[in-house]
Amino acid sequence: MELFFALLLVALVWRGLNVREQSGKVRFLAERLQPFRVEKHMADVQVNTMRALSETDPERQASIWALTEGMQSDLCRQLNAFVLAFAKADPNRTRVSRWAMAIPYLTRWVPSMSFDLRKVLGVHAEGLQYACNLEVPVKEKAFVFMAEMLLLQHSCHWFCRSKLIASARLWTQHQTPYAQVLANVTPATRRSYAQLLS
């Protein structure tokens, strides 16, 4: 019985520390995103991409794709501005644990087990800009752009919670596994991303 209560106490303390750290990370990222319209543009791109893919009238579909491409450009501009501002953030607060599960304050005590979100966001900004300028059929471009965008979302959720939670959200919100997103981003993004996470 004493062992049970000891384990329960450890679990409660662990959970409390995790909640405290994760809440702080969510606030930290939200405060820095607030001046920019990154999240709004991401939502707009996603909604309009789905609309274009489901549209059966070719003329109507072409007009939605044109609108979506404008939104993609807007997102790239906002993300680039955000990345430049975020690069000035305290590097001690931008560390992301490489572990799949959340371990409270691991990035503080074992920084070698982490990577820098500032650098990863730079990779995402470059990847989205590259996808935005691809000279391929519009549908193919949209798939690459969406993959780049979903990987960006995954990195932000990973920073705020954990890799496990970020991957679960990716599946529940988009029915897309993390491995599939990685397979569909540009090769340059995949290489740079893997180097930063290794």
WODA-V28678 format. One record per helix or strand. SS is the DSSP state (~ for helix, > for strand). FROM is the first residue (numbers start at 0). TO is the last residue. Records with the same first field share a line. If there is no record, write none. Layout:
BEGIN
SS: FROM-TO / FROM-TO
END
This chain:
BEGIN
~: 1-32 / 37-53 / 57-85 / 90-92 / 105-108 / 110-112 / 116-131 / 137-159 / 162-173 / 177-183 / 186-196
>: 94-96 / 113-115
END
